[in-house]
Amino acid sequence: MANTIDKSEPKANSRTSASGSIVAQDLEVIFTANGLNTIALERTNLSIKSGEFICILGPSGCGKSTLLNVIAGFVKATSGVAFLDGNEIEHPGPDRSMVFQQHSLLPWKTVRENIALGPELIKDNEASKTTEHFLDMVGLKKFEHHYPEQLSGGMQQRVGIARAMATYPKVLLMDEPFGALDYQTRLVMQDNLLNLWSEFDSTVIFVTHDTDEAIFLSDRILVMSASPGRVVLDIKNPLPRPRTQLMFTDARFIELKKRCMEIIIQESMQSR
């Protein structure tokens, strides 16, 4: 697919209003096991506008996934608070969807049935039509009756993304969704994701270890410190849209990568 993103144009297929803003204030998450406390997040603050594509980078174990899980409502902050559109996040909801590194598809359901799961759970009156729409969008119509084990890794993730998007969430949370894919498939999936995002008003928060991926996808990059994690750098991405993989050689791309890598290396060294 060719990238055709123009954020100034309204998205004809979106069912969401202009919403999906996230604010986190002094988040702290402490996990306790065997009488020992582990601080996963410390004094974490962030502000994300509706419709932004945010990528989160940082050293391993810095709390990126924990932050995502707080926003999803899967993990309760020990202190501090996170808001979605001004309302405190207290539990999971259909206004947020998650895509994990492993596809997490139901193996006993077909591609069509997996994608239909969300619309059916939220009692979408047009669940069948919605499912058909997303089957077409991710290019899997001819595989609709296949089971996950019959698909490649990239195809499985396309089903997972379609399933997450099929509820038309305000916020799409993605935890290293392409981390297990080979390099070529990963590039294709990045292009596909940007095309899907261009169709909707959803805010995207994307966790990755891949600096190139973060720069290619994002409007802004949040870099987290070594554990205990907090946001130490918030960088606006200067690269224009639409984007192509040829941007990897752009001087602005290289300079931004250098800046991110310097912070990540510094933080990684501090964690040793």
C-alpha positions as CSV (number, residue, x, y, z in Angstrom):
1,M,0.0,0.0,0.0
2,A,1.1,3.5,-0.6
3,N,1.1,6.0,2.3
4,T,-1.5,8.6,1.8
5,I,-1.6,10.2,5.2
6,D,-2.9,13.8,5.4
7,K,-3.8,14.6,9.0
8,S,-5.6,17.8,7.9
9,E,-8.3,15.8,6.1
10,P,-11.3,14.3,8.0
11,K,-11.3,10.5,8.0
12,A,-14.4,9.2,6.2
13,N,-14.5,5.8,7.9
14,S,-14.0,6.9,11.5
15,R,-16.8,6.4,14.1
16,T,-14.9,8.3,16.8
17,S,-15.2,12.0,17.6
18,A,-12.1,14.1,18.2
19,S,-11.1,12.4,21.4
20,G,-8.4,10.1,22.7
21,S,-6.2,12.5,24.7
22,I,-4.1,11.0,27.4
23,V,-2.6,12.8,30.5
24,A,-0.5,11.1,33.2
25,Q,0.5,12.9,36.3
26,D,3.2,11.6,38.7
27,L,2.5,8.0,37.9
28,E,4.2,5.5,40.2
29,V,3.8,1.7,40.0
30,I,5.4,-0.6,42.6
31,F,5.2,-4.4,42.2
32,T,5.6,-6.5,45.3
33,A,6.7,-10.2,45.2
34,N,8.2,-12.3,48.0
35,G,8.3,-9.3,50.2
36,L,10.4,-7.3,47.8
37,N,9.2,-4.1,46.1
38,T,10.2,-3.2,42.6
39,I,9.6,0.3,41.3
40,A,8.5,0.0,37.7
41,L,7.4,3.6,37.1
42,E,8.5,6.7,39.0
43,R,7.2,10.2,38.7
44,T,6.1,9.6,35.2
45,N,4.3,12.5,33.4
46,L,3.1,12.8,29.9
47,S,0.5,14.5,27.7
48,I,-0.8,13.1,24.4
49,K,-3.1,14.9,22.1
50,S,-6.1,13.3,20.4
51,G,-5.0,11.6,17.1
52,E,-1.3,11.7,17.8
53,F,1.0,8.8,17.0
54,I,3.4,8.4,19.9
55,C,6.3,6.0,20.1
56,I,7.9,5.1,23.4
57,L,11.6,4.1,23.5
58,G,13.8,3.1,26.4
59,P,16.2,0.5,27.8
60,S,14.9,-3.0,28.6
61,G,13.0,-3.1,31.8
62,C,12.4,0.6,32.0
63,G,8.6,0.3,32.4
64,K,7.4,0.9,28.9
65,S,4.9,-2.0,29.0
66,T,3.8,-1.0,32.5
67,L,3.0,2.5,31.4
68,L,1.0,1.0,28.5
69,N,-0.9,-1.3,30.9
70,V,-1.8,1.6,33.2
71,I,-3.3,3.5,30.2
72,A,-5.1,0.3,29.2
73,G,-6.5,-0.1,32.7
74,F,-4.9,-3.5,33.2
75,V,-2.5,-2.2,36.0
76,K,-3.5,0.2,38.8
77,A,-1.0,2.9,39.6
78,T,0.3,2.8,43.1
79,S,0.2,6.6,43.1
80,G,-0.5,9.4,40.6
81,V,-3.3,9.3,38.0
82,A,-3.9,8.8,34.3
83,F,-6.7,10.4,32.4
84,L,-8.5,9.7,29.1
85,D,-10.3,12.7,27.8
86,G,-10.3,14.2,31.3
87,N,-11.7,11.1,33.0
88,E,-9.6,9.0,35.3
89,I,-8.6,5.6,34.0
90,E,-9.8,3.0,36.5
91,H,-10.4,-0.1,34.4
92,P,-10.2,-1.5,30.9
93,G,-12.8,-0.3,28.3
94,P,-13.7,-0.6,24.6
95,D,-12.4,3.0,24.1
96,R,-8.9,1.4,24.3
97,S,-7.6,-1.6,22.4
98,M,-4.3,-3.4,22.8
99,V,-2.0,-5.2,20.3
100,F,0.7,-7.4,21.9
101,Q,4.0,-8.7,20.5
102,Q,2.5,-12.1,20.2
103,H,-0.7,-12.1,18.2
104,S,-2.9,-13.4,21.0
105,L,-5.5,-14.6,18.5
106,L,-8.0,-17.3,19.6
107,P,-6.7,-20.4,17.8
108,W,-10.1,-22.1,17.6
109,K,-11.6,-19.1,15.7
110,T,-11.1,-18.2,12.0
111,V,-9.7,-14.9,10.8
112,R,-13.2,-13.6,10.3
113,E,-14.3,-14.8,13.7
114,N,-11.3,-13.3,15.5
115,I,-11.9,-9.9,13.8
116,A,-15.7,-10.1,14.6
117,L,-15.0,-10.7,18.3
118,G,-14.7,-7.0,19.3
119,P,-17.7,-5.7,17.3
120,E,-19.8,-8.5,18.7
121,L,-18.7,-7.9,22.3
122,I,-19.6,-4.2,22.1
123,K,-22.9,-5.2,20.4
124,D,-22.1,-3.4,17.1
125,N,-25.4,-3.4,15.1
126,E,-23.3,-3.7,12.0
127,A,-20.8,-6.2,13.3
128,S,-20.8,-8.2,10.0
129,K,-20.3,-5.1,7.9
130,T,-17.6,-3.9,10.2
131,T,-15.8,-7.2,10.1
132,E,-16.0,-7.2,6.3
133,H,-14.5,-3.7,6.2
134,F,-11.5,-4.6,8.3
135,L,-10.9,-7.9,6.4
136,D,-10.6,-5.8,3.3
137,M,-8.5,-3.1,4.9
138,V,-5.8,-5.6,6.0
139,G,-6.0,-7.5,2.8
140,L,-7.1,-10.9,4.3
141,K,-10.5,-11.4,2.7
142,K,-9.4,-14.6,0.9
143,F,-8.0,-15.9,4.2
144,E,-11.2,-15.2,6.2
145,H,-11.9,-18.9,6.9
146,H,-8.3,-19.8,7.8
147,Y,-7.2,-20.4,11.4
148,P,-4.3,-18.6,13.0
149,E,-1.9,-21.5,12.7
150,Q,-2.4,-21.5,9.0
151,L,-1.1,-17.9,8.7
152,S,2.4,-16.4,8.6
153,G,3.5,-14.2,11.5
154,G,2.8,-11.0,9.6
155,M,-0.6,-12.1,8.6
156,Q,-1.4,-13.1,12.2
157,Q,-0.4,-9.6,13.4
158,R,-2.6,-8.0,10.6
159,V,-5.5,-10.0,12.1
160,G,-4.6,-8.8,15.6
161,I,-4.5,-5.1,14.4
162,A,-7.7,-5.5,12.5
163,R,-9.4,-7.0,15.6
164,A,-8.1,-4.1,17.8
165,M,-9.3,-1.5,15.3
166,A,-12.7,-3.1,14.7
167,T,-14.1,-1.5,17.8
168,Y,-13.1,1.9,16.6
169,P,-11.1,2.7,19.8
170,K,-10.2,6.2,20.8
171,V,-6.7,4.8,21.8
172,L,-4.8,2.0,20.1
173,L,-2.0,0.6,22.4
174,M,0.7,-1.4,20.8
175,D,3.4,-3.3,22.8
176,E,6.2,-4.1,20.4
177,P,3.7,-5.6,17.9
178,F,6.3,-6.2,15.1
179,G,9.2,-7.3,17.4
180,A,8.9,-11.0,16.4
181,L,8.8,-10.4,12.7
182,D,11.6,-10.6,10.1
183,Y,13.0,-7.3,8.8
184,Q,11.2,-7.2,5.5
185,T,7.8,-8.2,7.0
186,R,8.3,-5.5,9.7
187,L,8.8,-2.8,7.1
188,V,5.6,-3.9,5.3
189,M,3.7,-3.9,8.6
190,Q,4.9,-0.4,9.4
191,D,3.5,0.9,6.1
192,N,0.2,-1.0,6.6
193,L,-0.1,0.4,10.1
194,L,0.3,4.0,8.9
195,N,-2.3,3.4,6.2
196,L,-4.8,2.1,8.8
197,W,-4.0,5.0,11.1
198,S,-4.7,7.4,8.3
199,E,-8.3,6.1,8.1
200,F,-9.2,6.8,11.7
201,D,-9.1,9.4,14.5
202,S,-7.5,7.0,17.0
203,T,-4.5,8.0,19.1
204,V,-1.7,5.4,18.9
205,I,0.8,4.7,21.6
206,F,3.4,2.4,20.3
207,V,6.2,0.7,22.4
208,T,9.3,-0.4,20.5
209,H,13.0,-1.1,21.0
210,D,13.7,-0.1,17.4
211,T,14.8,3.5,17.0
212,D,14.3,3.5,13.2
213,E,10.7,2.2,13.7
214,A,9.9,4.9,16.3
215,I,11.2,7.6,14.0
216,F,9.4,6.3,10.9
217,L,6.0,6.0,12.6
218,S,5.8,8.7,15.2
219,D,4.6,12.3,15.6
220,R,6.5,12.4,18.8
221,I,9.0,10.1,20.6
222,L,9.1,9.7,24.3
223,V,12.3,8.3,25.7
224,M,12.2,6.6,29.1
225,S,15.0,6.4,31.7
226,A,16.5,3.2,33.0
227,S,14.5,1.5,35.8
228,P,12.7,2.9,37.6
229,G,11.2,4.4,34.5
230,R,10.1,7.9,33.8
231,V,9.9,10.1,30.6
232,V,13.3,11.9,30.3
233,L,12.9,13.2,26.7
234,D,10.0,14.2,24.6
235,I,11.0,14.8,21.0
236,K,8.8,16.2,18.2
237,N,9.4,14.3,15.0
238,P,10.3,16.9,12.2
239,L,9.9,14.4,9.3
240,P,6.9,15.3,7.0
241,R,4.1,12.9,6.1
242,P,3.5,10.9,4.0
243,R,6.6,8.9,4.7
244,T,8.5,6.2,2.8
245,Q,11.3,3.9,3.9
246,L,13.7,6.1,1.8
247,M,13.5,8.6,4.7
248,F,16.0,6.3,6.6
249,T,18.7,8.2,4.7
250,D,17.4,11.7,5.4
251,A,19.7,13.9,7.4
252,R,16.9,14.8,9.8
253,F,16.2,11.1,10.3
254,I,19.9,10.4,11.1
255,E,20.2,13.3,13.5
256,L,17.0,12.3,15.4
257,K,18.2,8.7,15.6
258,K,21.6,9.9,17.0
259,R,19.8,12.0,19.6
260,C,17.6,9.1,20.8
261,M,20.4,6.6,20.8
262,E,22.7,8.9,22.9
263,I,20.0,9.0,25.6
264,I,19.2,5.3,25.5
265,I,22.8,4.3,25.7
266,Q,23.4,6.7,28.6
267,E,20.4,5.3,30.4
268,S,21.3,1.7,29.7
269,M,24.8,2.3,31.1
270,Q,23.3,3.8,34.3
271,S,21.2,0.6,34.9
272,R,24.2,-1.7,35.1
